[in-house]
């Protein structure tokens, strides 16, 4: 007798009979076990059916839930909830076709373009045949030929519009300055709620019927003013309008959009004037090059809560003339870029969060904002900051000056120390960081600034949990040292050490992350309490070793004689 995959074995008749008896016995036992298992399974199914209310949701509600998930992978995961949800997922279609990814993994170089077009066509035909509902259609075409590809694109768009698509995301490459002209069928859809177009061309359309369109994003398009104005004025349900890196447009006038809550305009180099009058506008973002002057007016936008500006002329005009016109403004972000603005002065009684980024020439900031609780400043230099009244509960400052020798007498560090001194010493914590090193101060009593060229710090109330800030720094810096400065008998260092040290065998922090996007806990090999004099840094690069050694020599010089407790943690990281 020969057993496949193994050697030959001789078996006696007696052993055959014995084996046969045992097999019969085991067979009967397995039948009974299978019956018992089936009974248990049936009981479990009955139990699940009695409490499975998720499966009882109407189809349109399930589709609505799926449409709000972050990505396709999350939507696929919901199929484990029940058999019915699994079936509904297959009937809920988010179609994503990306020629870049397709070309990277399929076919010969000469046939890739045609293979991609066949793939898109066959996929759409398959869904047509199965009568599958289409929620979203995303198409990225890197190559475009006017003669060969226009029929394909027109045909695909006719199919998805006919299938009552809700979201259209279309990116078409530009070939020798020739753009794909969007067919008129796209402008006659009763179901479209969102359109994102890149690289296309819009032409005049007299009969625009998009009654449910809520989101428009136009990117890298050549716009004719009359066409875009006609599109905007014909779609009264627009809530979100974004125009990014578009040419041709010189004037933009938005009015009669009572549902508009968000508007963004980025780097439209020919734009000279923007006028928006929208009573429900909640968020506005404008940025552009300082060499392209533009006048922006938000007259009548009294509901504005979040404002981001990244253009010197617009920024200056708003600070001097418009910010006080927004009684509900909560958050203001000013991106200085390469601008030479030297001072900023404004008043807003409702403002709660204020951010300055890209500071280079800025010397002085004066803000009258009695409700301001959060402030952020980043750049090459620290301006003098005068906040009236001073009621901040948190602040974040980060500076990387131009290469130079920085010492204790440097003007920027003096300015930073003056700013820290405005906070009550006992009521706040300070997290200070540079390169691969972090210091946490339990209070502001013994704060000293290290002689390093780049420095960032965050101030927060003592009652605020420090975990979120520390998690963020551990993820971005992967520091080699973490020092805690506290009072003599404080338990604070112990809590920080335990937070960093404790690690679950199977951390749930990255359940939904890609394998290459794990959090810092997956790379931390070990963390030890070490004496300053015993620390070695042989496991880090030479330039980092020099910086870290300088950092710790400064710590030993400044803090060993002070009446405080200094706890030093040494962190060891794996490379993968």
C-alpha positions in Angstrom: 0.0 0.0 0.0 1.4 3.4 -0.9 0.5 6.7 0.8 0.9 9.7 -1.4 3.6 12.1 -0.3 5.3 9.5 2.0 7.1 6.1 2.1 5.5 2.7 1.6 4.2 0.9 4.7 3.3 -2.8 5.2 0.1 -3.3 7.3 -0.9 -6.7 8.7 -4.6 -8.0 8.4 -5.0 -7.9 12.1 -3.9 -4.3 12.3 -6.4 -3.6 9.4 -9.3 -5.0 11.4 -8.2 -3.1 14.5 -7.9 0.1 12.4 -11.3 -0.6 10.9 -13.0 -0.9 14.3 -11.3 2.2 15.5 -12.3 4.1 12.3 -15.9 3.0 12.7 -15.9 4.2 16.3 -14.3 7.5 15.5 -16.6 8.0 12.6 -19.6 7.5 14.8 -18.2 9.9 17.4 -17.4 12.5 14.6 -21.0 12.3 13.4 -22.3 12.9 16.9 -19.9 15.8 17.4 -20.9 17.3 14.0 -24.6 17.0 15.0 -23.8 18.7 18.4 -21.8 21.4 16.7 -24.6 22.0 14.1 -27.1 22.2 17.0 -24.9 24.7 18.8 -24.4 26.7 15.5 -28.1 26.7 14.9 -28.8 28.0 18.4 -26.1 30.6 18.0 -27.6 31.7 14.7 -31.0 32.0 16.3 -29.5 33.9 19.2 -27.8 36.3 16.8 -30.9 36.7 14.7 -32.8 37.6 17.8 -30.5 40.5 18.6 -29.1 41.5 15.2 -30.8 44.8 14.7 -28.1 46.1 12.3 -29.4 43.7 9.6 -32.8 45.1 9.9 -31.8 48.6 8.7 -33.3 49.6 5.4 -31.1 49.4 2.3 -30.9 53.1 1.8 -29.7 53.6 5.4 -26.9 51.0 5.0 -25.8 52.7 1.7 -25.8 56.0 3.5 -23.6 54.6 6.2 -21.2 53.1 3.7 -21.0 56.4 1.8 -19.6 58.2 4.9 -16.8 55.8 5.7 -13.2 57.1 5.1 -12.2 54.7 2.4 -13.0 51.5 0.5 -11.2 49.3 3.0 -13.3 50.6 5.9 -16.4 49.9 3.9 -15.3 46.4 3.1 -14.7 45.7 6.8 -18.4 46.3 7.5 -19.3 43.2 5.5 -18.4 41.1 8.5 -21.3 42.6 10.4 -23.9 40.4 8.8 -24.6 38.4 5.7 -27.1 41.0 4.6 -24.5 43.8 4.9 -22.1 41.7 2.9 -24.7 41.5 0.1 -25.4 45.2 0.3 -21.6 45.9 0.0 -21.5 44.1 -3.3 -24.5 46.2 -4.5 -22.8 49.4 -3.3 -20.2 50.4 -5.7 -17.3 52.9 -5.3 -15.5 52.6 -8.6 -11.8 53.8 -8.5 -9.7 53.6 -11.6 -6.2 55.0 -11.4 -4.0 54.7 -14.5 -0.8 55.4 -12.4 -1.3 52.4 -10.2 -2.6 50.2 -13.0 0.5 50.9 -15.2 2.8 50.1 -12.3 1.5 46.5 -12.0 0.0 45.5 -15.3 1.0 44.7 -18.8 3.7 45.6 -21.3 4.7 49.2 -21.7 3.2 49.4 -25.2 -0.2 48.0 -24.2 -0.7 49.6 -20.8 -2.8 52.5 -22.1 -5.2 50.4 -24.1 -5.3 47.7 -21.3 -6.4 50.4 -18.8 -9.2 51.6 -21.1 -10.4 48.1 -21.7 -10.3 47.5 -17.9 -12.5 50.5 -17.2 -15.0 49.6 -20.0 -15.3 46.0 -18.9 -15.8 47.0 -15.2 -18.6 49.4 -16.1 -20.2 46.8 -18.4 -20.1 44.2 -15.6 -21.9 46.6 -13.3 -24.4 47.5 -15.9 -25.2 43.8 -16.5 -25.6 43.1 -12.8 -27.6 46.4 -12.3 -25.3 47.4 -9.5 -25.9 50.7 -7.8 -23.0 53.2 -8.3 -22.2 55.6 -5.5 -19.0 57.1 -6.7 -16.8 57.1 -9.8 -13.2 58.1 -9.5 -11.0 58.2 -12.6 -7.3 59.3 -12.9 -6.0 59.3 -16.5 -2.4 60.3 -16.8 -2.4 60.2 -20.6 -5.0 61.8 -22.9 -5.3 61.8 -26.6 -8.0 64.0 -28.1 -8.9 61.7 -30.9 -8.5 58.3 -29.3 -9.6 58.9 -25.7 -12.5 61.4 -26.0 -15.0 58.6 -27.1 -13.9 56.5 -24.2 -14.4 59.3 -21.6 -17.7 60.4 -23.1 -19.0 56.8 -23.0 -17.9 56.2 -19.4 -19.5 59.4 -18.2 -22.7 58.7 -20.0 -22.9 55.3 -18.3 -22.2 56.5 -14.7 -24.6 59.5 -15.1 -27.3 57.2 -16.4 -26.7 54.9 -13.4 -27.5 57.9 -11.1 -24.0 58.4 -9.8 -23.8 60.6 -6.7 -20.1 61.6 -6.7 -17.8 62.2 -9.7 -14.0 62.6 -9.3 -12.4 63.1 -12.7 -8.6 63.8 -13.3 -7.5 63.9 -16.9 -3.9 64.6 -18.0 -3.2 67.5 -20.3 -1.5 66.6 -23.6 0.3 69.4 -25.5 -2.0 72.0 -24.0 -5.1 70.1 -25.1 -7.7 69.4 -22.5 -10.7 67.1 -22.3 -14.0 69.0 -22.7 -16.5 67.8 -20.2 -19.7 66.7 -22.0 -23.0 68.4 -21.3 -24.5 65.2 -19.8 -22.6 65.8 -16.6 -24.5 69.1 -16.1 -27.9 67.3 -16.2 -28.0 65.0 -13.3 -30.7 64.7 -10.7 -28.5 62.7 -8.3 -25.0 64.3 -8.4 -24.1 65.7 -5.0 -20.3 66.1 -5.5 -18.0 67.0 -8.5 -14.2 67.1 -8.4 -12.6 68.0 -11.7 -8.9 68.3 -12.6 -7.3 69.0 -16.0 -10.6 69.3 -17.9 -12.2 72.1 -19.8 -15.6 73.6 -19.1 -17.6 75.0 -21.9 -20.8 77.1 -21.9 -23.9 75.0 -21.0 -27.3 76.7 -21.2 -29.3 74.0 -19.5 -27.6 73.2 -16.1 -29.7 70.9 -14.0 -27.8 69.9 -10.8 -30.5 70.4 -8.1 -28.7 68.3 -5.5 -25.1 69.4 -6.1 -23.5 70.3 -2.8 -19.7 70.1 -3.4 -17.6 71.5 -6.3 -13.8 71.2 -6.5 -12.1 72.6 -9.6 -8.4 72.0 -9.9 -6.0 72.9 -12.7 -8.7 74.0 -15.0 -8.7 76.9 -17.5 -11.9 78.8 -16.5 -13.9 81.3 -18.4 -15.5 83.8 -16.1 -19.0 83.5 -17.6 -19.0 79.7 -17.5 -18.0 79.4 -13.9 -20.4 82.2 -12.8 -23.2 80.4 -14.7 -22.4 77.1 -13.0 -22.3 78.6 -9.5 -25.5 80.6 -9.9 -27.4 77.6 -11.4 -26.5 75.3 -8.4 -28.2 76.9 -5.4 -27.6 73.9 -3.1 -23.8 74.3 -3.1 -22.3 74.0 0.4 -18.6 73.5 -0.4 -16.8 75.4 -3.2 -13.1 75.0 -3.9 -11.0 76.4 -6.7 -7.4 75.3 -6.9 -4.6 76.3 -9.3 -7.0 77.4 -12.0 -6.1 79.8 -14.8 -8.2 82.3 -16.8 -10.4 83.5 -14.0 -9.9 87.1 -13.1 -13.0 87.9 -11.1 -15.1 85.7 -8.9 -18.5 86.8 -7.5 -20.5 84.4 -5.3 -23.9 85.4 -4.0 -27.3 83.9 -3.6 -25.8 80.7 -2.2 -27.6 80.6 1.1 -26.3 77.1 1.9 -22.6 77.8 1.2 -20.6 76.9 4.3 -17.1 76.5 3.0 -15.1 78.3 0.3 -11.4 77.8 -0.6 -9.3 79.5 -3.3 -5.7 78.4 -3.7 -3.1 79.8 -6.1 -5.2 81.1 -8.9 -2.5 83.3 -10.4 -4.7 85.5 -12.6 -7.4 86.2 -10.0 -7.7 89.9 -9.2 -10.9 90.2 -7.3 -13.0 87.9 -5.1 -16.4 88.9 -3.6 -18.4 86.4 -1.6 -21.7 87.2 0.1 -23.0 84.1 1.8 -24.8 84.3 5.1 -24.0 80.7 6.1 -20.3 80.8 5.2 -18.5 79.1 8.1 -15.0 78.5 6.7 -12.9 80.5 4.2 -9.4 79.8 3.0 -7.4 82.0 0.6 -3.8 81.7 -0.4 -1.7 82.9 -3.3 1.7 84.3 -4.3 2.5 87.8 -3.1 3.4 88.8 -6.7 -0.2 88.3 -7.7 -2.2 91.1 -5.9 -5.9 90.3 -5.2 -8.8 92.1 -3.4 -11.0 89.8 -1.3 -14.3 90.9 0.3 -16.5 88.7 2.5 -19.1 91.4 3.1 -22.3 89.9 4.6 -20.5 86.6 5.7 -21.5 87.2 9.4 -21.5 83.5 10.3 -17.8 83.1 9.5 -16.0 81.0 12.2 -12.7 79.8 10.6 -10.5 82.0 8.5 -7.2 81.0 6.9 -5.2 83.6 4.8 -1.9 83.0 3.0 -1.5 86.2 0.9 0.3 89.3 2.2 -2.0 91.9 0.7 -5.2 90.1 1.6 -3.8 89.4 5.1 -3.0 93.1 5.7 -6.4 94.2 4.4 -8.3 91.8 6.7 -6.2 92.7 9.8 -6.8 96.4 9.2 -10.3 96.5 7.9 -12.3 93.2 8.0 -11.6 90.9 11.0 -13.8 92.9 13.3 -16.7 92.4 10.9 -16.9 88.7 11.8 -18.7 88.6 15.2 -18.6 84.7 15.4 -14.9 84.2 14.3 -13.3 81.5 16.4 -10.1 80.5 14.6 -7.7 82.6 12.6 -4.7 81.2 10.7 -2.2 83.5 9.1 0.4 82.0 6.8 3.2 84.5 6.4 5.2 82.7 3.7 8.0 84.9 2.4 6.2 88.1 3.2 7.9 91.1 4.7 5.0 92.1 7.0 6.6 93.5 10.2 3.6 94.0 12.4 0.0 92.7 12.9 -2.6 94.5 14.9 -6.3 93.6 15.1 -9.3 93.3 17.4 -11.9 90.5 17.6 -13.9 89.9 20.7 -15.0 86.3 19.8 -11.7 84.9 18.6 -10.6 81.7 20.5 -7.6 80.3 18.4 -4.9 82.3 16.6 -2.1 80.8 14.5 1.0 82.5 12.9 3.1 80.4 10.5 6.1 81.2 8.4 7.3 84.2 10.5 10.5 85.7 9.1 10.4 89.4 9.2 7.5 89.8 11.7 8.5 92.0 14.7 5.4 92.7 16.7 1.9 91.2 17.2 -0.9 92.9 19.1 -4.2 91.2 19.5 -7.2 92.5 21.5 -9.2 89.3 22.0 -10.7 88.7 25.4 -11.7 85.1 24.5 -8.4 84.0 23.0 -7.3 80.8 24.7 -5.0 79.1 22.2 -1.9 80.6 20.3 0.5 79.0 17.8 3.6 80.6 16.2 6.1 79.0 13.8 8.9 80.3 11.7 12.5 81.6 11.7 12.0 84.2 14.4 9.9 85.0 17.5 8.0 88.3 17.3 7.0 90.3 20.4 3.5 89.2 21.2 1.0 91.4 23.1 -2.3 89.6 23.8 -4.9 91.7 25.7 -6.1 90.4 28.0 -3.7 87.5 28.4 -6.0 84.5 29.0 -4.2 81.7 27.1 -4.7 78.1 28.3 -2.3 76.6 25.7 0.4 77.8 23.3 2.7 76.1 20.8 5.8 77.7 19.4 8.4 76.3 17.1 11.4 78.0 15.5 14.2 77.0 13.1 16.3 80.1 12.5 18.8 80.5 9.6 22.1 78.7 10.3 24.1 80.7 12.9 25.6 80.4 16.3 22.9 80.6 18.9 23.7 81.2 22.5 21.9 82.2 25.7 22.0 85.9 24.8 20.2 85.4 21.5 17.4 87.9 21.1 14.9 85.2 20.0 15.4 83.1 23.1 15.0 86.2 25.3 11.7 86.9 23.5 10.6 83.3 24.0 11.4 83.4 27.7 9.5 86.7 28.1 6.5 85.0 26.5 6.7 82.0 28.8 6.9 84.3 31.8 3.4 85.6 31.1 1.9 82.3 32.2 1.3 81.5 35.9 4.2 79.3 37.0 2.2 76.8 39.0 -0.8 76.4 36.7 1.0 75.2 33.5 3.2 72.4 32.1 5.8 73.0 29.5 7.0 70.5 26.8 10.3 71.6 25.2 11.9 69.7 22.3 14.7 69.9 19.8 15.7 67.2 17.3 15.9 63.9 19.2 15.5 65.3 22.8 12.5 66.2 24.9 12.1 67.9 28.3 8.8 68.0 30.2 8.5 70.6 33.0 5.8 69.8 35.5 5.5 73.6 36.2 7.2 76.8 34.9 9.4 77.4 38.0 12.7 76.2 36.7 12.5 76.7 33.0 15.7 77.3 31.2 16.3 77.3 27.4 19.0 75.1 25.9 21.6 76.6 23.5 20.4 74.8 20.3 19.6 76.2 16.9 16.1 74.8 16.6 13.6 74.7 19.4 9.9 74.1 19.9 7.7 74.1 22.9 4.1 73.7 24.0 2.5 75.2 27.1 -0.6 73.6 28.5 -2.7 73.8 31.7 -1.6 71.6 34.5 -5.0 69.9 34.5 -4.6 68.9 30.9 -3.5 65.4 30.1 -0.1 65.4 28.5 -0.5 62.1 26.7 -1.7 63.5 23.3 1.2 65.9 23.0 3.7 63.3 24.0 2.3 60.7 21.7 2.6 63.2 18.8 6.2 64.0 19.6 7.2 60.4 20.1 5.7 59.6 16.7 7.4 62.5 14.8 10.8 62.7 16.6 11.5 59.1 17.8 13.6 60.8 20.5 16.6 59.2 22.2 16.2 61.1 25.5 13.2 62.3 27.5 13.8 64.3 30.7 11.2 65.3 33.3 11.9 68.3 35.6 9.5 68.2 38.6 9.3 69.0 42.3 11.3 66.8 44.7 8.6 64.3 45.7 6.3 64.5 42.7 4.7 61.3 41.2 4.5 63.0 37.8 7.8 61.4 36.4 6.5 58.0 37.3 3.3 58.5 35.4 5.2 59.7 32.3 7.6 56.7 32.5 4.7 54.2 32.8 2.8 55.8 29.9 5.9 55.4 27.6 6.9 52.0 29.0 3.6 50.1 29.1 3.0 48.3 25.9 0.3 45.8 25.1 1.3 42.6 23.3 -1.2 43.4 20.5 -1.6 47.2 20.5 -5.0 48.3 19.1 -3.6 51.7 18.1 -2.9 50.6 14.6 -5.8 48.3 13.8 -6.9 50.5 10.9 -3.4 51.6 9.8 -1.5 50.2 6.8 1.4 47.9 7.7 3.9 50.6 6.9 2.1 53.3 8.9 2.5 52.0 12.4 2.6 54.2 15.5 5.7 54.8 17.6 4.9 51.9 20.0 5.7 49.4 17.3 9.3 50.8 17.0 10.2 51.4 20.6 12.4 48.5 21.7 13.1 49.6 25.2 13.0 52.6 27.6 15.2 52.8 30.7 15.7 55.1 33.6 19.4 56.1 33.4 21.7 58.5 35.2 22.9 61.4 33.2 26.5 60.5 33.8 26.1 57.0 32.6 24.2 57.7 29.3 25.8 56.5 26.1 24.7 57.4 22.6 26.6 54.9 20.4 23.3 53.7 18.8 22.6 57.1 17.1 24.2 59.0 14.2 27.4 61.0 14.8 25.7 64.4 14.2 22.8 63.5 16.5 25.3 62.1 19.1 27.0 65.5 19.2 23.7 67.4 19.6 22.4 65.0 22.3 25.7 65.2 24.2 25.6 69.0 24.2 22.0 68.8 25.4 22.9 66.6 28.3 26.0 68.5 29.3 23.8 71.6 29.5 21.2 69.7 31.6 23.9 68.6 34.1 25.3 72.1 34.3 21.9 73.8 34.8 19.9 71.4 36.9 22.1 69.3 39.2 22.3 72.1 41.8 18.7 73.2 41.7 16.0 72.2 44.2 14.1 70.0 41.8 13.8 66.4 40.7 15.3 65.5 37.3 14.3 62.1 35.8 16.0 61.0 32.6 14.7 58.3 30.2 16.8 56.7 27.5 14.7 55.4 24.6 15.9 52.7 22.1 14.3 52.3 18.7 14.3 49.6 16.1 14.7 50.6 12.5 11.7 48.6 11.2 
